[in-house]
């Protein structure tokens, strides 16, 4: 089982930190491998000393020290930057993960490559008043501690927003991050087990949420006291700015149309232009592709630059171009056989396929790929690119074998590209 990194942001949590770390280390059952990153956010109560003792007794524990207090979002982001695991889980320093959580979540992620993340139910602990299940469910949908996410997905989102607008009493950085996860990389699979033991203390976010929420006639109602109006305005401005930043970096899905846009590596084959008059053509050079990746998916740039073969860099960047721009990416060798509009009509993603071994499914060929911008298939492709970054075989690292694996992950699902025999689209 791939490594999972549990990130624990910590600020003045010396009394509970050891218990949180122990709950994360206890996930190491069977094939589950775990590292724990404690990110001390300039604590003044001895939390760092507790983490140092824990790291000295177990090499799976590492301590990261921040020079100044930046809040939970900044601490989580520091942990994310240092994470080594294929999967990432977040845990607050006063909470616990129940036994079996990482085994359940990573097992589902391993078995379902199209999934970006898995979430679970939470169990409020230490609450001195009744809590309605609808109040608990609202907390589940905004907390990060009940999620295990692919590290590549968390990196693509860009981590948690660190703007001061999210550091009022209302917080909100967790809600913003969960919303981004669902919007750009969903769905998130929720399992029913209450694997996050969430400690409720006087004045923490959930305790204040209970102060201003109630269930009336089976519906959750949230009061908005006037003394919080300024904080609400600040939070709304922060959420809007965060959404604008994400929209500028990540593709927004257009599931209705594959745009009339043909991407080719310069120099382009004229048959594609000849058979598709009126279509936009973009000719890419390797340096153009690298600049595009740097602007749109900066987290992926070290992976791109790490490929030893130029063709792997081009192939990986091609997937990112299609994810953001949509259209058709035509291979540099084949000639276009005829008009593309009839081939693409009614579909949101199309791949040219070649026969496999007798009795096997057809295999996608990188010579012809088309999609609407933001199509979910590319999320799976990017995750697999990151996982296969060190594979010496170009086909498995960025090419046909990698596409075949992503295809199988979506096969028979709504995000599966439509298969078109390659010879219908191109000539050798």
N, C-alpha and C positions, 0 to 999 in steps of 0.2 A: 504494500500500500504506500503511495507517495506520502512525503512528509507534510504534516499540517503545522502551521505556525499559529500559536495562540498569543495574541497581542494584548497585554494588560497595561493600560494607561494608569498611572498611579500618582496621586497627589495627596499627601498626608493621610495615608491609609495603613499605617504600620500595624494597627490591631487586627486587620482582616486580610492583609496581603498574603501571608503564608497559607491561609486556608484557600484563597482563590488559586494560588499557584498549585497547591496540592491537588485541587479538583481537576486542574488541567493535566498534570502529570499522571493522574489516575486513569486518564483516557488511554494510556499505553497498554492496551490489551490485545493479544494476538498480533496481527500484522500492523496495527495502528502505530505510526511513528509520529512523535510530537516534539516540537521545540517550543519553549515559552520565552517570549520577550517581555520583560518588565521595563516599561518606559517611565522613568521617574521624572516628573514634571516640576523639578526644583522644589521637592518637598522639604519641610523644615522640622519634621517630627521623627526622623530616623527611618523612614520607609526605605531609603536607599541602602541603609545598613542591613535591614531585613533581607532585601533582595540580594545583597552581596553574600550573605550567609547561605541563602538558598542556592545561589549559583556555585558556591564553593562545594556544596554537597552533591550537586547533580549537574553534569555538563550539559544537560538539555535546557538549562535555565541560563539566560543571558540578561544582563542589565545594561540598559541604555540610559544615559543621563542627559537631560536637556539643560542648557545653561540658564534658562529663565522659564517662568511659568507662562505657557501659551495656551493652556486649556486642553480638554480631552481630545479635540479634533487634531490639534498639532501633535499631541503625543501619539495618537493612533497612526497618523501619517508617518511619523518618524519610525514607528515599528514596521509599518508596511514597506518603507524603503529598505529596511534591513532584513526583511523576511526572506527565508530560504525555501519555505514550503511551497508546494504546488497549490495548496489550499490555505486559507486564512480564516481564523475565528477571532472574534473580539470578546473580551471579558473584562468587565469593570473590576477594580481591585477589592470591592466589597461584595461581589457576587460569587456564585459557584456554578460550574457545569456539572450536571448530574452524570453518573456513570453511564457509559454507552453512547453519549452524544456524538462524539467524533466518529466512532465506528458506524453509527447509523447514517450520519450525514455524508461522510466520504464514500461509504459504500454506494449510496445513491448517486453521487456525482461520478464515481468511477463507472457505474453501470449505465449512466445516461449522459453521454458527452454533450448533448445539446443544452443541458441544464447549466445555468450560471451559478446558482446558489440554492441552498436548502435552509429553511427556517423551522423553528419548533415553537411549541407552546411554552409559556413561562409560568413559574410558580412563585407568587409573592410570598416572601418570608419575613416574619417579624412585624406584620401589619397589625396595628392595635384596633382596627375597625373593620367592619364588613366590606368586602370588595365584590362587586357584581361581575359575572363573567364577561359582560360587554366592556367593562372598564379594563379588565385584563387583556381582552383581545385588542383594544385600542393601543395598549402599551406594546403588545407583541408586534404590531405593524410599524412601530417607530423605533424600537430598540435595535442596536447593532449586536448585542450580546447573544441573541438567539439565531444568529446567521453564520453559516459556513459558506464562504464564497471562493471561487477560483481566484488565485492571486492575480492572474492576467486581467480578469474583469475588474477587480478593485483598482488595479493600476490604470486601466483604461478610463475609468471614471475620474481618476485624479485624486482619489482619497476623499477625506471629509473637508467641508468648507471651513477655513480658518478665519474668516472675516470677523471683526469685532461685533458685527451685527448679530452674530450667533452666541454672544457671551453675556446676554441679559439673563434675567431670572427665568425666562421662557426657553432658553437654549435654542434648539431647533436644528442643530447640525446633524443629529441622528435622523430626523425626519427627512431632511434634504438628501442625505446619502441614500436612505432606503427608497425614496422616490426616484432618484436617479437609477438605482439598480433595477427597479421594476420597469421604468420607462424605456430604458435603452437595452437592457439585457434580460428582461423577464421572459417567461414566468419564473418565479421563485417557488419551488415546491415546499409546501408546509406539511410537516409531519405532526401527528397529534401529541406525541410524548412531551411532557413538561421538563425539558432538559436544561433550562436556565432557571436557577434558583436566585430570584431577584430580591435583594434585601431592601426593605422599605424602612427608611429612617425619617424622623421628623425633619421636614423642610426639603427633602430631596425631590427630584422632578415628579416622581410618581405620587408622592405624598401630596404635593401641591395640585397635581392633576385630580386627585380624589377630592380635594377641597372644592374644586370648581366644576365637578362633573357629577351627574346623577342619571339614573335610569328611570324614565317615565313612560308607562304604557309600552314597555318592551323596547324603547328607543333610548339611545345615549344622548343626553343633553349636556352641553358644556357652557357654563356661564362665562361671561367676559367682564370681569369687574373693571370699573372705570380707571382704577389706579394702575392697571396694567396696559392701558391704551397705548402709551408711548412705546412700551416694549413690543407690543403687537405690531405697531407701525414699523419699528426697526426690524423685526423679524420678517415681516412681509417684504420689505425692501431687500433684505438679505437673500430670501428665497428667490425673488425675481432676478436679482443679479446672478445668483448661482445658476439658475435655469438658463439665463442668457449665455453664460460662459460655457455651459455644457452644450448648448445648441450650436455654438460656434465651433466646438471641437468634435462633437460626435454627430453621426448622421441621424436625421429624423426620418423614420420609415415612411416611405410612400409606397404603400402596398398595392396601388392600383395600376401603376404604369412603369414599364421599362422605357426610359427616355431614348429618344432617337439620337443617340450619341455613340460614336465608335472610337474606342481608344486603340492606338497602335504604337508600336515602337518605331521611331524614325529610322530609315525612311519607310513610309507606309506603302502597302500594296494598293495600287490604283483600282483593282477590281472591287474593293469594298466601297469606294466612292462611286464607281461607275454604276453598280447595281442598287445603290441607295442614295439617289439624288435628294438634296434637301436635308440630309442628316448632317449633324455637326461632327467634325473629325478633330481629334486631339492627338498630336504626335508627341510621344514622350521620349526623352533621353534619360539615361540612368541617373544623371544628376538632378533632373526634374522630379523623378520618382522619389529620390532621397529627400529632397526639399519638401515634397508633399507629405511624406511620412513624418518629418520633423515638425511640420505645422499642425497636422491633424492627429497623429498618434505618437507624441514624443516619447511615451513610455516604451514604444516598440523600437526606437532608433538603435539602441545598443544591440538588439537582436539582429536587426537588418545589417548593421555594420559588421557583425560577427560572422556572417556567412563567408566561407572561403571562396565560393564560386560566384562569379558575377550573375550567372543565370538564376541562382537561388535568390539573390537580392532583387532581381527584376520580378521573379515569380511572386515573392512575398509582397512586394510593393503593389503588384497588380491586384491582389486581393483587397488591399486597403483602399485603392482607388475605386474599385467597384463598390465597396462598402459605403463609401462616402458619396460618390458621384452617380453610381448606377451606370446603365448603358451596356455596351458590348465591348469586351476586350478580346481583340482578334490576335491570334498568334502571328509571329513575324514571317512564318513560312507559307502557310496555306493561302490559296486564293479564294475569294468569295464566289460561291456558285450562283447566287441569285438574290432577289430582294429578301430582306430580313423581317419585314413587318409581318408577313404571314406566319413565320416561324415563331415569333414572339407573342403574337396576339393571344390575349386571354391569360397570360402567365405573368408571374412576378419574378421568377427566376428560371433560367434555362441553361442547360449544359449540353454540349455535344458529347455523345457517348460512343464508345467503341465496344465491340463484343469482347466478352471475357472468355474464360475457359468454358467448354461445353457444359451447359446446365447452370452456369453461374450468372449473377446479375451483370448488366452492362456496367462499364467503368467510365467515369467522367474523364474527359480529355481537356487539358488546359488550353488547347488550341481555340476553343470557342466557349466563352462564359458570358452570361448576361444576367442582369438583375435590376430590380428597382433599387434606388438608393435606400440604405438603411435596412436591407433585407436581413432577417435574423440568421440566415445560413452563414453569413460572414462572421458573426460572433463566434460560432463554433469553429470556423476555419482559423480565426485569430488565436483562439485558445489552443488549438492543435499546433499552430505554427510555433507558439512559445514553448510548448511541451517538447517539440521535436527539433528544437534549435540546434542541438549538438549532433543530430543524426548525420553520418557521412554520406548517406544515400540521398541525392537530390530529389528523387521521386518521393521518398518518405518525408524529407524535410520540408519541401515547399511545393511538390509537383503532384503528379497523378495519384500516387498512393495516398498522399495526405488528403487530397480531395475525396478519394474513395472512402476513406475513414469518416470524414465529415458527412458525406452522403449517407452512409449507413446509419449514422447517428440520427439523421432526420428522415430516414426512409419511411414512407407511408404516412408521414406527418405533414402538417400544413406548410412547414418551411422547406420541404424537400424540393429542390429544383426539378423542373420538368425535363425529362430526358428526350433528346432529339438525336437520331443517328447522325454521327459526324459527317458522313458522306452526303447527307442532305444539305448541309450548310457550306462545306468547303470542298475544294479539290486539292489533291496533294501538291 
